[in-house]
């Protein structure tokens, strides 16, 4: 029996001979070996010699945390200890004050916006990064939190089903922003004031 097609490049002979078997099967099998051996070498070589990238474990005051879901003000950190004893490594972060509080995204919505909690039309961005999963996200309450809400109802190039979406941009800063003064009027006067 021949597995494959006589007109294709893959031939393997198993058991008894088939009526349509040709003598060029051996020739094509040799060409196949020349192709498959380097291909397998590359595929398995990448798997065996490739560096496995995995995140270290993070601890905050000896309690394990998910660093992607915890926004800690770096001004609060007292020390960072990196241990390489485990396969992935461990990062221990200690704060100056062991007792501190965090706020959740629901608190941010309640305190900094007019929105009434979560719904399926809110998309969060924290410090410019899109948040894919909002569960268990906590924010250090010593951050200066600045929130803007962008509503997409006036965007003309998106589908009508997405017009109700709102993007909540949360900026976390360690220092208070300087007040912004907007002057309206003649641009010549504004340019002179800037100088």
Secondary structure, DSSP 4 states (H G I P E B T S, - for coil): -EEE-TTSS-EEE-SSPPTT--THHHHHHHHHHHHHHHHHHHHHHHHHHSPPP-PPEEEETTEEE-TTTEE--GGGEEEEEEE-SSSS-EEEEEESSS---EEEHHHHHHHHSS--S--TTEEEEETTEE-S--TT-EEETTSEEEEEEEE-TT-SSS-GGGTT-EEEEEEEESSPPPPP----S-HHHHHHHH-
